[in-house]
Amino acid sequence: MLTRRTSVGLALVGALAVGALSATPADADLGPQAGDVVSVGSDIQQNAFNFLADGYHELPGYNTAGNKWRFINFDSSGDGNGRSSYLSGTDTVFNPTITLRAGADNVTRPSGGTGGLNSLTRDVPGWIDVARSPNAPTGAQQTAATNNLGSRLRTIQVGLDRDLIATSADDPATVGVDETSNAPDHLTGAQVLAIYEGTYKTWGDIPGWGTNAVPGSDAAVAGQSIVALYLPATAGMKNIFLNELKRLKGSDPSIDPALPIVQQNDPTVITGLPTLAQRKNAIVPFPRGRFNLLGKGYYANSPNGSINNYSSTQDRVALTAAGIQLLDEDSSGTKTLADPFGVDFAYNAIFRDSDYTSDVPWQPGSTLNWVQALFYNPGGPDPFVKTEAGQALLAAAGITPAYDASKGTN
């Protein structure tokens, strides 16, 4: 978590949530061999790609079959919960290092969708095969790939997630404390835009306040400050959120600079707020896939500080979605300013077009190259991500399997 004081009294949020990581190097990851396929990039996509590579519970991943060459998926920051790390007491991102190929010198870990894509466009040694990113390559990135790698990039969408607004919810485990949010049941795109631009600072500022509010709460909460939590500059979900506000407004939004900056995709940014009033008045952009996976208890509630003990499946404490909810959780499709806020975003696998057209088989005994085996094989056997096993793993990661190869070589 980052820290910032605001006019609503939200002080030292970072000291109260598990989102912060200390600025210490990540443990060494597996060193991929020359024939392994290496994926880097987006933190929000990392869990789905981890499942594709290694499976989840009883669902087998690609590597479960024991093939000679493996699909190696590196986490974005080195944290399995997908959290960013920062230099102690600052909002400066700490960038750990990694060894992308066994025996090679270590390099800065490619982090985030943009970081993964940019790293792929510069990857002259050929250590990176796949960039995970919700965004397709820009024209500048395609030019860089052509100049540096001698190949344009190809984008394959494997699934869809949705960015929504999270608020507080009553946690039954908190006996005697009602943590139900003061937010309306719906926040339109226009209302979210006005809140994050600082036009609406209290619930009563919203025209027609009370229409969809918590019953009986109108008079009591109309004057209470909205605690609009925002995301760090390096957060991929910030770009998803900003791009949707820009689309809705028709121009760049003017985000209120006083908004508190918090860790992305972490429920404790709401549940860890120090006062009940702050929790009940808080909102934050939050992806549905992460919310769904939190509901399965996949993430560990790892402590801050010096406690670094492993907790087995028998005594581990899961980080859950208890205490938060998503507004309009089941919504879909493109919305207008008048509709409840929500925007779909893609889980993309991006790779060199030259790898797709390669005639070099990947696994012994197969005629398929690695792209055909894993991601894209028109006219042949389905690639792994398109098989029943791959689709089940994507669904287990909390997203909608939605294979789309129409983006081609952009």
NUMARRO-116824 format. One record per residue (C-alpha): residue in three letters; residue number from 1; x, y, z. Coordinates in Angstrom, 2 decimals, always signed. Layout:
N
PAMAR  residu  num        x        y        z
PAMAR     Ala  NUM        X        Y        Z
...
This chain:
410
PAMAR  residu  num        x        y        z
PAMAR     Met    1    +0.00    +0.00    +0.00
PAMAR     Leu    2    +1.06    +3.54    -0.61
PAMAR     Thr    3    +0.33    +6.26    +1.89
PAMAR     Arg    4    -1.28    +9.62    +1.33
PAMAR     Arg    5    -3.23   +11.93    +3.62
PAMAR     Thr    6    -6.57   +13.13    +2.36
PAMAR     Ser    7    -9.21   +15.59    +3.41
PAMAR     Val    8   -11.46   +12.74    +4.59
PAMAR     Gly    9    -8.97   +11.68    +7.25
PAMAR     Leu   10    -7.67    +8.55    +5.55
PAMAR     Ala   11    -4.28    +8.44    +7.25
PAMAR     Leu   12    -1.51    +5.91    +6.76
PAMAR     Val   13    -3.63    +3.37    +4.95
PAMAR     Gly   14    -0.56    +1.40    +3.98
PAMAR     Ala   15    +0.29    +0.57    +7.55
PAMAR     Leu   16    -3.03    -1.19    +8.00
PAMAR     Ala   17    -3.28    -3.49    +4.99
PAMAR     Val   18    -1.39    -6.45    +3.63
PAMAR     Gly   19    -0.87    -4.87    +0.22
PAMAR     Ala   20    +2.63    -3.55    +0.93
PAMAR     Leu   21    +5.75    -5.56    +0.26
PAMAR     Ser   22    +9.12    -4.62    +1.63
PAMAR     Ala   23   +11.90    -3.70    -0.75
PAMAR     Thr   24   +13.79    -6.97    -0.58
PAMAR     Pro   25   +14.75    -9.17    -3.54
PAMAR     Ala   26   +12.32   -11.90    -4.51
PAMAR     Asp   27   +13.42   -15.48    -4.07
PAMAR     Ala   28   +14.99   -17.09    -7.12
PAMAR     Asp   29   +12.51   -18.55    -9.61
PAMAR     Leu   30   +12.99   -21.63   -11.72
PAMAR     Gly   31   +15.60   -21.12   -14.46
PAMAR     Pro   32   +13.94   -22.07   -17.77
PAMAR     Gln   33   +15.88   -24.28   -20.18
PAMAR     Ala   34   +16.47   -23.26   -23.78
PAMAR     Gly   35   +13.45   -25.20   -25.06
PAMAR     Asp   36   +10.98   -23.96   -22.44
PAMAR     Val   37    +8.35   -21.36   -23.33
PAMAR     Val   38    +8.57   -18.30   -21.05
PAMAR     Ser   39    +5.67   -15.97   -20.28
PAMAR     Val   40    +5.93   -12.61   -18.45
PAMAR     Gly   41    +3.83    -9.50   -17.91
PAMAR     Ser   42    +0.42    -8.66   -16.47
PAMAR     Asp   43    -0.15    -9.21   -12.74
PAMAR     Ile   44    -3.92    -9.58   -13.14
PAMAR     Gln   45    -3.39   -12.34   -15.73
PAMAR     Gln   46    -0.62   -14.17   -13.93
PAMAR     Asn   47    -2.86   -16.55   -11.96
PAMAR     Ala   48    -4.82   -17.70   -15.01
PAMAR     Phe   49    -1.57   -18.38   -16.88
PAMAR     Asn   50    -0.14   -20.15   -13.82
PAMAR     Phe   51    -3.18   -22.43   -13.91
PAMAR     Leu   52    -2.70   -23.04   -17.65
PAMAR     Ala   53    +0.92   -23.97   -17.06
PAMAR     Asp   54    +0.73   -26.05   -13.90
PAMAR     Gly   55    -2.93   -26.77   -13.20
PAMAR     Tyr   56    -5.20   -25.97   -10.26
PAMAR     His   57    -6.28   -28.56    -7.71
PAMAR     Glu   58    -7.63   -31.53    -9.68
PAMAR     Leu   59    -7.48   -29.69   -13.05
PAMAR     Pro   60    -4.32   -30.61   -14.99
PAMAR     Gly   61    -2.20   -27.90   -16.62
PAMAR     Tyr   62    -0.04   -28.23   -19.69
PAMAR     Asn   63    +3.03   -29.25   -17.69
PAMAR     Thr   64    +1.10   -31.99   -15.89
PAMAR     Ala   65    +1.60   -34.30   -18.90
PAMAR     Gly   66    +5.35   -34.35   -18.27
PAMAR     Asn   67    +6.47   -33.13   -21.69
PAMAR     Lys   68   +10.19   -32.50   -22.12
PAMAR     Trp   69    +9.79   -28.76   -22.61
PAMAR     Arg   70    +7.66   -26.77   -20.22
PAMAR     Phe   71    +5.47   -23.69   -20.22
PAMAR     Ile   72    +7.07   -21.40   -17.59
PAMAR     Asn   73    +4.93   -18.50   -16.39
PAMAR     Phe   74    +6.71   -15.88   -14.28
PAMAR     Asp   75    +4.69   -13.83   -11.79
PAMAR     Ser   76    +4.68   -10.10   -12.41
PAMAR     Ser   77    +6.37    -8.90    -9.22
PAMAR     Gly   78    +7.43   -12.21    -7.71
PAMAR     Asp   79    +4.37   -12.20    -5.43
PAMAR     Gly   80    +1.81   -14.96    -5.91
PAMAR     Asn   81    -1.02   -12.62    -4.87
PAMAR     Gly   82    -0.13   -10.27    -7.71
PAMAR     Arg   83    +0.77    -7.32    -5.47
PAMAR     Ser   84    +3.30    -4.67    -6.38
PAMAR     Ser   85    +6.21    -3.87    -4.08
PAMAR     Tyr   86    +7.50    -0.42    -3.14
PAMAR     Leu   87   +10.61    +1.01    -1.57
PAMAR     Ser   88    +9.97    +1.36    +2.14
PAMAR     Gly   89    +8.05    +4.51    +3.03
PAMAR     Thr   90    +7.79    +5.70    -0.58
PAMAR     Asp   91    +5.57    +5.35    -3.64
PAMAR     Thr   92    +8.58    +4.28    -5.73
PAMAR     Val   93    +8.07    +0.87    -7.29
PAMAR     Phe   94   +10.69    -1.70    -6.34
PAMAR     Asn   95   +11.71    -3.77    -9.35
PAMAR     Pro   96   +13.17    -7.17    -8.39
PAMAR     Thr   97   +15.44    -9.06   -10.74
PAMAR     Ile   98   +15.02   -12.46   -12.37
PAMAR     Thr   99   +16.90   -15.01   -14.45
PAMAR     Leu  100   +14.87   -15.58   -17.61
PAMAR     Arg  101   +17.02   -18.47   -18.83
PAMAR     Ala  102   +19.09   -20.93   -16.84
PAMAR     Gly  103   +22.72   -19.88   -16.74
PAMAR     Ala  104   +22.06   -16.32   -17.94
PAMAR     Asp  105   +22.77   -13.16   -15.95
PAMAR     Asn  106   +19.77   -11.78   -14.11
PAMAR     Val  107   +17.73    -8.86   -15.45
PAMAR     Thr  108   +14.96    -6.59   -14.18
PAMAR     Arg  109   +11.77    -8.64   -13.91
PAMAR     Pro  110    +9.30    -7.69   -16.67
PAMAR     Ser  111    +6.30    -6.49   -14.67
PAMAR     Gly  112    +2.79    -5.56   -15.74
PAMAR     Gly  113    +1.16    -5.77   -19.14
PAMAR     Thr  114    +3.05    -2.80   -20.57
PAMAR     Gly  115    +6.32    -3.96   -19.02
PAMAR     Gly  116    +5.86    -7.44   -20.44
PAMAR     Leu  117    +5.05    -6.12   -23.90
PAMAR     Asn  118    +7.93    -3.65   -23.97
PAMAR     Ser  119   +10.31    -6.35   -22.76
PAMAR     Leu  120    +9.18    -8.69   -25.53
PAMAR     Thr  121    +9.80    -6.03   -28.20
PAMAR     Arg  122   +13.41    -5.66   -26.92
PAMAR     Asp  123   +14.10    -9.35   -26.41
PAMAR     Val  124   +16.92    -9.86   -28.89
PAMAR     Pro  125   +18.33   -12.93   -27.01
PAMAR     Gly  126   +14.98   -14.71   -27.34
PAMAR     Trp  127   +14.49   -15.34   -23.63
PAMAR     Ile  128   +10.84   -14.19   -23.61
PAMAR     Asp  129    +8.26   -16.00   -25.70
PAMAR     Val  130    +4.90   -14.66   -24.45
PAMAR     Ala  131    +3.83   -11.31   -23.05
PAMAR     Arg  132    +0.66   -11.26   -20.96
PAMAR     Ser  133    -1.25    -8.02   -21.45
PAMAR     Pro  134    -4.86    -6.80   -21.49
PAMAR     Asn  135    -3.85    -4.49   -24.34
PAMAR     Ala  136    -2.81    -5.39   -27.86
PAMAR     Pro  137    +0.54    -3.95   -29.04
PAMAR     Thr  138    +0.55    -0.30   -30.03
PAMAR     Gly  139    +1.89    +0.83   -33.39
PAMAR     Ala  140    +5.12    +1.92   -31.68
PAMAR     Gln  141    +5.51    -1.48   -30.05
PAMAR     Gln  142    +4.92    -3.24   -33.35
PAMAR     Thr  143    +7.57    -1.06   -34.97
PAMAR     Ala  144    +9.99    -1.81   -32.14
PAMAR     Ala  145    +9.34    -5.54   -32.51
PAMAR     Thr  146    +9.93    -5.41   -36.26
PAMAR     Asn  147   +13.15    -3.41   -35.86
PAMAR     Asn  148   +14.55    -5.41   -32.95
PAMAR     Leu  149   +13.22    -8.90   -33.54
PAMAR     Gly  150   +12.59    -8.99   -37.29
PAMAR     Ser  151    +8.96    -9.94   -36.67
PAMAR     Arg  152    +5.65    -8.31   -35.90
PAMAR     Leu  153    +3.65    -9.48   -32.92
PAMAR     Arg  154    +0.51   -11.61   -32.89
PAMAR     Thr  155    -2.23   -11.26   -30.24
PAMAR     Ile  156    -4.50   -14.08   -29.12
PAMAR     Gln  157    -7.28   -13.38   -26.62
PAMAR     Val  158    -7.82   -16.34   -24.30
PAMAR     Gly  159   -10.40   -14.89   -21.91
PAMAR     Leu  160   -12.34   -11.88   -20.63
PAMAR     Asp  161   -12.47   -10.25   -17.23
PAMAR     Arg  162   -14.45    -7.19   -16.09
PAMAR     Asp  163   -13.46    -4.14   -14.08
PAMAR     Leu  164   -16.18    -3.07   -11.65
PAMAR     Ile  165   -16.56    -0.97    -8.51
PAMAR     Ala  166   -15.99    -2.66    -5.15
PAMAR     Thr  167   -17.51    -1.41    -1.93
PAMAR     Ser  168   -17.70    -2.60    +1.65
PAMAR     Ala  169   -20.08    -5.41    +2.59
PAMAR     Asp  170   -21.23    -6.76    +5.92
PAMAR     Asp  171   -18.92    -9.57    +7.05
PAMAR     Pro  172   -20.89   -12.08    +9.19
PAMAR     Ala  173   -17.67   -12.87   +11.05
PAMAR     Thr  174   -17.64    -9.33   +12.48
PAMAR     Val  175   -20.30    -9.83   +15.12
PAMAR     Gly  176   -22.25    -6.76   +16.14
PAMAR     Val  177   -20.78    -4.46   +13.47
PAMAR     Asp  178   -22.76    -3.58   +10.35
PAMAR     Glu  179   -20.24    -2.89    +7.58
PAMAR     Thr  180   -22.79    -2.56    +4.77
PAMAR     Ser  181   -21.65    +0.10    +2.31
PAMAR     Asn  182   -23.29    +3.51    +2.19
PAMAR     Ala  183   -22.88    +3.48    -1.59
PAMAR     Pro  184   -25.94    +3.09    -3.81
PAMAR     Asp  185   -26.72    -0.31    -5.30
PAMAR     His  186   -25.58    +1.10    -8.63
PAMAR     Leu  187   -23.04    +3.75    -9.61
PAMAR     Thr  188   -23.34    +4.92   -13.20
PAMAR     Gly  189   -20.39    +5.70   -15.40
PAMAR     Ala  190   -21.20    +9.41   -15.08
PAMAR     Gln  191   -21.26    +9.18   -11.30
PAMAR     Val  192   -17.98    +7.26   -11.08
PAMAR     Leu  193   -16.37    +9.81   -13.39
PAMAR     Ala  194   -17.62   +12.72   -11.27
PAMAR     Ile  195   -16.45   +11.06    -8.04
PAMAR     Tyr  196   -12.94   +10.42    -9.34
PAMAR     Glu  197   -12.68   +13.90   -10.84
PAMAR     Gly  198   -13.63   +15.35    -7.44
PAMAR     Thr  199   -16.98   +16.82    -8.51
PAMAR     Tyr  200   -18.96   +14.56    -6.18
PAMAR     Lys  201   -17.33   +14.43    -2.75
PAMAR     Thr  202   -20.29   +13.28    -0.63
PAMAR     Trp  203   -23.13   +10.89    -1.39
PAMAR     Gly  204   -25.54   +13.79    -1.24
PAMAR     Asp  205   -23.70   +15.46    -4.12
PAMAR     Ile  206   -25.03   +12.78    -6.47
PAMAR     Pro  207   -28.20   +14.06    -8.18
PAMAR     Gly  208   -31.20   +12.00    -7.16
PAMAR     Trp  209   -29.35   +10.60    -4.16
PAMAR     Gly  210   -31.46    +8.03    -2.36
PAMAR     Thr  211   -33.07    +6.42    -5.40
PAMAR     Asn  212   -30.90    +3.32    -5.12
PAMAR     Ala  213   -29.36    +3.92    -1.71
PAMAR     Val  214   -29.37    +1.61    +1.26
PAMAR     Pro  215   -32.94    +1.83    +2.67
PAMAR     Gly  216   -33.31    +4.43    +5.37
PAMAR     Ser  217   -29.78    +5.72    +5.02
PAMAR     Asp  218   -30.39    +8.87    +2.98
PAMAR     Ala  219   -30.45   +11.48    +5.71
PAMAR     Ala  220   -27.76    +9.83    +7.80
PAMAR     Val  221   -25.15    +9.43    +5.09
PAMAR     Ala  222   -25.86   +12.16    +2.53
PAMAR     Gly  223   -23.19   +14.42    +4.02
PAMAR     Gln  224   -20.57   +11.73    +4.53
PAMAR     Ser  225   -17.43   +11.92    +2.40
PAMAR     Ile  226   -16.98    +9.35    -0.34
PAMAR     Val  227   -13.64    +7.57    +0.15
PAMAR     Ala  228   -12.66    +7.05    -3.50
PAMAR     Leu  229    -9.53    +4.87    -3.56
PAMAR     Tyr  230    -7.27    +5.13    -6.58
PAMAR     Leu  231    -4.54    +2.94    -8.06
PAMAR     Pro  232    -0.76    +3.40    -8.46
PAMAR     Ala  233    +0.70    +4.72   -11.68
PAMAR     Thr  234    +2.27    +1.35   -12.43
PAMAR     Ala  235    -0.96    -0.63   -11.93
PAMAR     Gly  236    -2.35    -2.27   -15.04
PAMAR     Met  237    -5.87    -1.98   -13.66
PAMAR     Lys  238    -5.43    +1.78   -13.41
PAMAR     Asn  239    -5.02    +1.92   -17.18
PAMAR     Ile  240    -8.13    -0.22   -17.71
PAMAR     Phe  241   -10.11    +2.08   -15.42
PAMAR     Leu  242    -8.73    +5.32   -16.88
PAMAR     Asn  243    -9.27    +4.23   -20.47
PAMAR     Glu  244   -12.92    +3.49   -19.73
PAMAR     Leu  245   -13.42    +6.87   -18.03
PAMAR     Lys  246   -11.78    +8.49   -21.07
PAMAR     Arg  247   -14.11    +6.63   -23.42
PAMAR     Leu  248   -17.15    +7.63   -21.39
PAMAR     Lys  249   -16.12   +11.28   -21.13
PAMAR     Gly  250   -14.78   +11.61   -24.66
PAMAR     Ser  251   -11.55   +13.14   -23.39
PAMAR     Asp  252    -8.92   +12.56   -20.71
PAMAR     Pro  253   -10.46   +12.60   -17.22
PAMAR     Ser  254    -9.05   +15.06   -14.67
PAMAR     Ile  255    -8.48   +12.72   -11.73
PAMAR     Asp  256    -8.60   +14.39    -8.31
PAMAR     Pro  257    -4.94   +14.52    -7.15
PAMAR     Ala  258    -5.98   +14.21    -3.49
PAMAR     Leu  259    -7.30   +10.65    -3.90
PAMAR     Pro  260    -5.55    +8.07    -1.71
PAMAR     Ile  261    -3.40    +5.63    -3.70
PAMAR     Val  262    -3.77    +1.97    -2.74
PAMAR     Gln  263    -2.59    -1.45    -3.83
PAMAR     Gln  264    -4.52    -2.83    -6.80
PAMAR     Asn  265    -6.69    -5.96    -6.65
PAMAR     Asp  266    -6.48    -6.28    -2.86
PAMAR     Pro  267    -9.65    -6.47    -0.70
PAMAR     Thr  268    -7.80    -5.19    +2.36
PAMAR     Val  269    -7.64    -1.71    +0.86
PAMAR     Ile  270   -11.27    -1.53    +2.02
PAMAR     Thr  271   -11.44    -4.07    +4.86
PAMAR     Gly  272    -8.18    -2.74    +6.37
PAMAR     Leu  273    -9.32    +0.88    +6.60
PAMAR     Pro  274    -8.99    +2.09   +10.22
PAMAR     Thr  275   -12.54    +3.31   +10.83
PAMAR     Leu  276   -15.96    +1.90   +10.14
PAMAR     Ala  277   -17.03    +5.15    +8.47
PAMAR     Gln  278   -14.18    +4.96    +5.99
PAMAR     Arg  279   -14.96    +1.34    +5.14
PAMAR     Lys  280   -18.66    +2.05    +4.65
PAMAR     Asn  281   -17.93    +5.02    +2.35
PAMAR     Ala  282   -15.09    +3.47    +0.33
PAMAR     Ile  283   -15.11    +2.54    -3.35
PAMAR     Val  284   -12.32    +1.18    -5.55
PAMAR     Pro  285   -12.00    -0.26    -9.08
PAMAR     Phe  286   -11.74    -4.05    -8.76
PAMAR     Pro  287   -11.60    -6.91   -11.30
PAMAR     Arg  288   -14.28    -9.59   -11.18
PAMAR     Gly  289   -11.81   -12.41   -11.85
PAMAR     Arg  290    -9.80   -11.51    -8.76
PAMAR     Phe  291   -12.99   -11.28    -6.68
PAMAR     Asn  292   -14.07   -14.73    -7.89
PAMAR     Leu  293   -10.68   -16.30    -7.12
PAMAR     Leu  294   -10.64   -14.68    -3.69
PAMAR     Gly  295   -13.94   -16.45    -3.06
PAMAR     Lys  296   -12.20   -19.78    -3.60
PAMAR     Gly  297    -9.59   -19.08    -0.94
PAMAR     Tyr  298    -6.72   -19.33    -3.44
PAMAR     Tyr  299    -4.74   -16.40    -2.05
PAMAR     Ala  300    -2.86   -16.55    +1.23
PAMAR     Asn  301    -3.32   -13.80    +3.78
PAMAR     Ser  302    +0.41   -13.32    +4.27
PAMAR     Pro  303    +1.51   -11.10    +7.17
PAMAR     Asn  304    +3.60    -7.97    +6.93
PAMAR     Gly  305    +6.75    -7.55    +8.98
PAMAR     Ser  306    +9.32   -10.16    +9.91
PAMAR     Ile  307    +7.06   -13.23   +10.06
PAMAR     Asn  308    +8.08   -15.33    +7.06
PAMAR     Asn  309    +7.00   -18.80    +8.11
PAMAR     Tyr  310    +5.43   -21.18    +5.63
PAMAR     Ser  311    +1.85   -22.14    +6.48
PAMAR     Ser  312    +0.65   -25.48    +5.19
PAMAR     Thr  313    -2.78   -26.11    +3.73
PAMAR     Gln  314    -3.82   -27.26    +7.20
PAMAR     Asp  315    -3.07   -23.98    +8.97
PAMAR     Arg  316    -2.80   -21.33    +6.26
PAMAR     Val  317    -5.16   -18.36    +6.45
PAMAR     Ala  318    -6.84   -17.48    +3.18
PAMAR     Leu  319    -7.27   -13.94    +1.94
PAMAR     Thr  320   -10.95   -13.81    +0.99
PAMAR     Ala  321   -13.54   -11.46    -0.43
PAMAR     Ala  322   -15.40   -11.32    +2.89
PAMAR     Gly  323   -16.12    -7.69    +3.69
PAMAR     Ile  324   -16.33    -6.44    +0.09
PAMAR     Gln  325   -18.83    -6.69    -2.74
PAMAR     Leu  326   -18.91    -5.77    -6.43
PAMAR     Leu  327   -21.58    -3.40    -7.70
PAMAR     Asp  328   -23.42    -4.87   -10.70
PAMAR     Glu  329   -21.28    -8.00   -10.52
PAMAR     Asp  330   -23.16    -9.82   -13.29
PAMAR     Ser  331   -23.11    -6.99   -15.84
PAMAR     Ser  332   -21.53    -7.40   -19.25
PAMAR     Gly  333   -20.86    -5.52   -22.46
PAMAR     Thr  334   -20.09    -1.91   -23.29
PAMAR     Lys  335   -21.94    +0.69   -21.23
PAMAR     Thr  336   -22.91    +4.35   -21.55
PAMAR     Leu  337   -22.54    +7.16   -19.04
PAMAR     Ala  338   -26.08    +6.46   -17.84
PAMAR     Asp  339   -25.46    +2.74   -17.25
PAMAR     Pro  340   -23.90    +1.16   -14.16
PAMAR     Phe  341   -20.12    +1.28   -14.43
PAMAR     Gly  342   -18.32    -1.79   -15.79
PAMAR     Val  343   -15.84    -2.56   -18.55
PAMAR     Asp  344   -14.63    -5.83   -20.04
PAMAR     Phe  345   -10.92    -6.33   -20.60
PAMAR     Ala  346    -9.02    -9.08   -22.37
PAMAR     Tyr  347    -6.53   -11.67   -21.20
PAMAR     Asn  348    -4.11   -11.71   -24.14
PAMAR     Ala  349    -1.14   -13.86   -25.07
PAMAR     Ile  350    +1.22   -11.91   -27.34
PAMAR     Phe  351    +4.14   -13.46   -29.21
PAMAR     Arg  352    +6.31   -13.13   -32.31
PAMAR     Asp  353    +4.55   -13.93   -35.56
PAMAR     Ser  354    +7.78   -15.63   -36.63
PAMAR     Asp  355    +7.31   -18.15   -33.80
PAMAR     Tyr  356    +3.88   -19.04   -35.21
PAMAR     Thr  357    +5.25   -19.54   -38.73
PAMAR     Ser  358    +8.28   -21.51   -37.50
PAMAR     Asp  359    +8.64   -25.06   -38.87
PAMAR     Val  360   +10.63   -26.21   -35.82
PAMAR     Pro  361    +8.64   -28.76   -33.76
PAMAR     Trp  362    +8.50   -28.07   -30.04
PAMAR     Gln  363    +8.04   -31.39   -28.25
PAMAR     Pro  364    +9.76   -34.64   -29.28
PAMAR     Gly  365    +7.41   -36.73   -31.39
PAMAR     Ser  366    +5.19   -33.78   -32.36
PAMAR     Thr  367    +5.05   -31.76   -35.56
PAMAR     Leu  368    +3.66   -28.65   -33.85
PAMAR     Asn  369    +5.72   -25.63   -32.89
PAMAR     Trp  370    +5.13   -24.16   -29.43
PAMAR     Val  371    +2.63   -21.52   -30.60
PAMAR     Gln  372    +0.53   -24.19   -32.31
PAMAR     Ala  373    +0.70   -26.42   -29.25
PAMAR     Leu  374    -0.25   -23.74   -26.73
PAMAR     Phe  375    -2.05   -20.77   -28.30
PAMAR     Tyr  376    -2.84   -20.69   -32.01
PAMAR     Asn  377    -3.24   -23.47   -34.57
PAMAR     Pro  378    -5.88   -22.72   -37.22
PAMAR     Gly  379    -6.76   -25.77   -39.27
PAMAR     Gly  380    -5.12   -28.19   -36.86
PAMAR     Pro  381    -5.69   -29.67   -33.40
PAMAR     Asp  382    -6.87   -27.12   -30.86
PAMAR     Pro  383    -4.05   -25.40   -28.97
PAMAR     Phe  384    -4.02   -26.13   -25.24
PAMAR     Val  385    -5.76   -22.89   -24.22
PAMAR     Lys  386    -8.67   -23.76   -26.52
PAMAR     Thr  387    -9.09   -27.36   -25.32
PAMAR     Glu  388   -11.62   -28.43   -22.72
PAMAR     Ala  389    -8.80   -28.65   -20.16
PAMAR     Gly  390    -7.53   -25.15   -20.94
PAMAR     Gln  391   -11.01   -23.64   -20.86
PAMAR     Ala  392   -11.70   -25.27   -17.47
PAMAR     Leu  393    -8.51   -23.77   -16.05
PAMAR     Leu  394    -9.41   -20.28   -17.26
PAMAR     Ala  395   -12.87   -20.62   -15.70
PAMAR     Ala  396   -11.25   -21.82   -12.46
PAMAR     Ala  397    -9.23   -18.58   -12.45
PAMAR     Gly  398   -12.51   -16.67   -12.19
PAMAR     Ile  399   -12.69   -15.28   -15.73
PAMAR     Thr  400   -14.77   -16.02   -18.81
PAMAR     Pro  401   -13.01   -18.28   -21.34
PAMAR     Ala  402   -13.33   -16.29   -24.56
PAMAR     Tyr  403   -10.90   -17.42   -27.25
PAMAR     Asp  404   -10.48   -14.89   -30.03
PAMAR     Ala  405    -7.75   -15.03   -32.66
PAMAR     Ser  406    -9.25   -12.30   -34.84
PAMAR     Lys  407    -6.73    -9.66   -33.79
PAMAR     Gly  408    -4.12   -11.39   -35.94
PAMAR     Thr  409    -0.81    -9.58   -36.32
PAMAR     Asn  410    -2.29    -6.18   -35.48
